[in-house]
């Protein structure tokens, strides 16, 4: 017998966008009322990702050219400094814009995956009011932009699969290029190309039209190659970021400090690995000949105008291969200790993203970013306690994606896109092999994708159960 109550009419796309927009800015107003403020402006003065603020403000292009770190976020920060100075309000507005865009992209991604627009709007807003989203949105670092770019990449991938249009493929690779220039995600290009080759193989072994289109639209890679060529010319390394050993050494310190056996081995055979790369005060103490002067401030000065270390100096370029050599030797001779490092990094990866070490009182570097966590108070504490339920949903969703993809032979946009999202999470997890201590922050950059996977899995379960009633 047909129901006497008709199903509600689908929510129009424009109304869904308006709902997400209104909900997002209302939530931010409420969080502002309870004391949430944009934090981390002092990161500009100390964090290794930033060029010295006066150089960014007054000599932006030359500073970007001679910097050995990925240039995109420093370009954005430099433009902001030129326009607004060190205004926390201006950077807060920028991050509010990023959060709003993240909400809209999540909404249209859910909608294009077949989730009803009311549920899509609710799911997008729910993610944006969780403590991790609030904390990262109000913290000055590239993490929030990287999160938006990963989510945007998956949506562009879905639109390309659905439409086969060159513009969506170009947008997909533009996002990949931005990730490479933001955080040296160079291998993401290789990952995307490998995924398309796998997809072509699944469809009969012959590259379909959309695979050829994807290959042609990989032109944003040329911009990344230009940056790599610049680094090869200036620093002798054909890479977006020639500081691999520096980064891995900085992450390894967390393990060396807290694991007695690793500490004893390093103290005996690898003393360099007990010294955080960020704490080298001079070339002499590092056992190096002082680098020759170039007459370029960003390369010559060991410190910034703020008194903190200048990580773009030639000294740190000299230190990075030293750490690489020590770490490779350590891994070769102590694989079990390295396996323990990876295990701990993996556990750290799946921690709640709001438990990020730089927001803890026991942070070994002495930083404390507790103001916003204290403002969230009980809400932050409750989220940490119920997080295992979120983790269970994430893990169930990932298994569900593989099952759905296998059952459908990856023949539709839904299963292919969710598999691509899952593969992107797996790619992101590779960080556990090279760093420890910030993996929960790295996970946040793909947490919207985990959220999409979990919501789609739950929606599939609900639809299946409803069809049997």
N, C-alpha and C positions, 0 to 999 in steps of 0.2 A: 504494500500500500504506500503510495507516495506521501512524503511528509507534507503536512499542512503549512509548515514554515519554510519558506524558500531560503536558499543559501544567500548569504550577503554578496552584494555585487563586488567584483574585484576593485581594489583600490587603484585609482589612476596613478600613473607614474609621477606626475607633477605633485599630486597630493602626498605621495610617499616621500618625495624629496623635501617637501615643505614640512612634513611631520618629523623627519630626521633632523632637519635644520632647527626647527623650533625646540625639539627635545634636547638637542645637543647644547644650544646656547642657554636654555633654561637650566640644564644640569650644571653648566659652568658658572652660572650666576649663583646657584645654591652652594657649590663648592667654594666659591669666593667668599660667600657669607660665613662659612665655617672656618675660614682662615687659610685656604689654599692660595699660595702666591708663587709666582715664577721664581725659581731658585737656580743657583749655579752660575750666576754672572761671574763669580770669581774663577770659574773654570777657564775663562778667557786668559787669565794670567798664569795658569799653572799647568793645565792639561796638555799632554804631548800633541794632541790633535790640532792645536791652534798655533798659528803664527803669532808673533808678538803683536798685540793690538795696535800700537802706533804705526807699525809697518803696514798692517792691513788697511789702516785708515788713511794713511798718507802716501803709501807707495805700493798700492795693491797689485798691479800687474807684474812689476818686477819681483815682488815677494812671492807671488804664485809661481812665476817662472823658475826661481831659484829654490823653491821649497821642494823637498824630496818626498813629502807626504801627498796622498791623493788630494786634488785641488778643489773639488766641488764645494764642500762645506765651508772651507776658508773663503771661497769666492762669495758665497752667500753672506757669511759673517762680515766680510770686508765691505760689501755693498751696504749692509745694515749699519755698520759703523760710520761709513761715509755720510749716510743720510740722517742717522739719528744719534750717533755717538753711542756710548755704553748705556743705552736706555733699556732697562729691564722691561718697561711697558711695551716698547717696540718689538723686542724679541718674544714677549708673551703673546702679542697679537699675531706674529708670524707662526708661532706654535699652535695658537688657536685655529688659524687657517688650516694648518696641516691636519689637526684633529678633525675639523669639519670635513675636509676632503676625505680623510680616512673613513669617516662615517658614511659619506655618500658612496664611496667606492664599495664599501662592504654591502650597502643596501642594494646597489645595482648588480653586484656580483651574486648575492643571494637570489635576487629577482630573476636574473638571467639563467640561473641554475634551476629555476622552476619552483623556488620557494615562494609562497604567497606573499604579496607585498606588505600586508599587515605584519606577518611573522618576520619578514625580512627587515622591516623598519624596527621592530622590537628587538630583534637579535643584534642589529647593528648598534642600537642605542645601549643595550645591556653591556656589550663589550666595552663601550666608551666610558661607562661609569664605574667599571671595575678599578680597584686601586692601582694596578700596574699602569693602566692607560693614563690615569690622573697624574701619577708620579713622573712618568717619562715625558708627558706633555708639558710639564712644568719644570723641566730640567734642561739646561743648555748643553746639548750634545747632538751628534748627528743621528742618534738612535731612532728618534721619532720619524725623521724624514726617511730613514732606511726602511722602517716599518711600512710607511705609506708606499714606498716604491716596490717592495716585495708584493704587497697586496694588489697594487696597480698592475704589476707584471702579470699576475694570474688572471685578472679581469681582461687585460688586453689579449692574453692567450686564448681565453674563452671566446671573446668576440671574433678573433681571427679564425678559430676553428668553426664558428657558426657562419661566418660571412665569406671567408676566404679572400677578404679584401686586403690589398697591399698596405693601406693606411694603418690597419690594426697590427699587421706584422711589423711595420716600421715603428709604431708606438711601443710594441713589445721589446724590440731591440734597443730603442731609445732608453727605456727603463733599465735594461740590462747595462747599457753604457753608463747611465747615471750611477748605478750601484757600483760599477767598477771605479768610477771617478770619485765616489763618496767614501768607499771603504775597501778599495782594492779587491772588489769582487770579480776579478778578471776571469776566474774559472767559471763564473756563471754563464758566460757566453758559450764555453765549451759544453757546459751542462745542457743548455737549451738546444744547441745544435745536436748533441747526442740524443736528446729526447725526441727531436723531430726525426732523426734517423731510425730510432727504435719504432716510432709511430709508422714511418714509411714501411719498415720491415713487417710490422703487424698487419699492414694493409696490402701485403702481397709482394713486398720486396722491391717494388719499383717506386721511386720518388713521385708522389702525386703532385698535382699542380700547386697545391698550397705549400709543399715542401720547397719547391723551386722558388716560389714567391718569398718564403722565409729566408732562403739563402740570399736572394737579391736585396732584401731589406736589412741585411746585417751591416749596412753601411755605417751606422753609428759606431761600429767597431773601429773605424778609421780614426775617429777622434781619440779613442783610447790608445790606439797605436801611436799617434802623434805624441801623446804624453809619455808613453813608454820610450819613444825615440829620444825625446828631450832628456829623460833621465839617463838613457844610455850615453848621450853626448856629454852631459854634465857630470854624471856620477859613475859611469861605467857599468850600469846595470839596466838591462832591458826589461823593466817591470814598472808597474804603477807605483809600487811602494817598496823601496829597497831595504826596508827595515825588518825583514822577516825574523832574523836572529834576535833583534832587539825586542820585538813583540813576544816571541816565544819565551825568551829569557825572562821577560817581565812577568809572564804568566806562570812560568815554572817556579818562581820564587815562592808562590803560595804553597806549593807542594813541599819544597825544600824546608820551609819554615815549620810546617806542621807535622811532617812525617819524620820520625827520629832516624829511621834507617836511611832514608834518602839524604837527610842532613849529614849523617856520619860519612856516607860515601862522598858527598860533595866536599865536605870539610877535608877529607883525606886526598881526593884525587881531582876535584873540580871546584876549587875555591872561587873561581869566577862566578859560578852559578849560585853562590850564596849572596852575591852583591846585586841588588836591583839595578838594572841598567839606568834607571831614572836617577840614581843617587851618585853617579860618577861626577865628582866635582872638577876634575882636571885631567888632561892627557897624561901628565906625569904619574898620577896615582893609578891610572889604568895601565901603566907600563908602556905607553905609546910615545912616539915622537910627536911633539905638537904639530898639527897640520899647518902647512904653509898658508900665509895670509893671502886672501884674494881681493881685498878691498870692498867686498860685498858684506854688509852687516849681518844678513841672515845666515851666512855661511861661516863668518869669522868669530862672532861673539859667542862665548860659551854660555852666556846668560841673556835673558831678555831684559827689557827695561824695567820689568816688575821684580827682578831679582831671581826669578825661577830659571831653571835650566832651559836653554834654547835647543830643542831636540832637532832642529833643522841644521844645526852646525855640522861641519865636516867631522868633528870629533865623534858624533854619534853614528855617522856613516862608517867610520873606521871600527867602531865597537861592534856593530851588528854582525859582521862575518866571524868575529871572535866568539860571540855567543853561539852562532850557528855551528861552528866547528866543535865547541865543547858539548853542545846538546846532541849532535849526531854521534859523537864518541860515547857519550853517556848512554844513549839508546842502544847502541851496538853492544856495549859491554854489560848493560844492566836492563835487559828487556823486561824482566819481571817487575822491576821498580817502575819502568815506564808504563807497563800495563796497569799498575796500581794508579799511576797518574791519570791515565785515560779513564779508568773506572770512576775515580773521584770527580773528574771533570764531567763525566756523563751524569753522575748523581747531581752535581751542581747545576747542570743544564736543565734538569727537570724540577728544580726547586721553584717555588712561587716567584714570579718576576719582581714582586715588590720586596723580596728579601735580598735584593742586590747588595753586595758587600759594601758598596760606597755609601749605603744608607744605614749602616750598622755602627754602633758605638765602638765595636771591637775591630773596626777596619784597621788592618796592619799599617796602612799609609797615614793614618791619623785624621783622615777626612771625616766629617760628620754632616750628613744631609738629612737630619731628622725632623726638620720643621714641618714639612708637609705630611710625613707619616704620623707625627704627633697630632696634626690637625685632623687627619682622618680617624685617628683614635681607635675606637672599638670596631669601626667598619673595617679598617685595615687588619686588625687582629682576627676578626671573624673570617675574612677572606682567606687568610693564611691557614686557618683551622679547617675550612671546608674545601681548600684547594685540592685535596686528594680526590674529591668527587669530579672536579674539572679535569684532573689528570686521567681519571678513569674514562671520562667521556672522550677525551682526546685519543687515548689508546684504543678504545672501542671503535671510534670513528676511523682511525687509521686502518685497523683490521677490516672494517666494513668496506672502506674504499677499495681495498685489494680484492675483496670478495665480489663486490659489484662489478669492478672492472673485468675480473676474470670471467664472471658469468655472462657479461655482455660482450666479451672479446674486444673491449675498448673500441666499440664501433659507434659510440655516440658522444656528443660534446660533453655531456654530464660526466660520464665515467672517465673520459680522457682528461678533462680539466681537473677533477678531484685527484686523479693520479698525478698530474703535473704539480698540483699543490703539495701533495704528499712527498713527491720527489724533491721539491724545493725545500721542504722541512728537513729531509734527509741530507741534502746538500749543506744546509745551514749547520747541521749537527757535526759536520766534519771538523768544526772548530775544536771539538773535544780532544783531537789528536795533537793540538799545538798550544793550547792555553788552558789555564785553570784559574778560577776566581771571578770571572765575569761571564761565564757561560749562561747564567740565567738572564743576563741582559741580552746576549745574542739570541736566546730563545724568544725574547719578546718581539724581536724584529719579524718573526714568522708566526707569532701567536695568533694574529687575526686569521691566518690560514688554518691553524689548528681549530680555531673557533668555527670557521666555515665547514671544515670536515666534520666536526662533532655535530653541528646543527643539522647539516644535510643527512647525516647518519640517523639522528633522532627523528627527523622528518620522514625518512624512509620507513623506520620502524612504525611510526604512528600511522602512516598511510597503509602499510601492510596489515596492521591490526584492525584499522577501521574498515578495510575492505572485507574482513572476515565476520564483522558484526552484522 
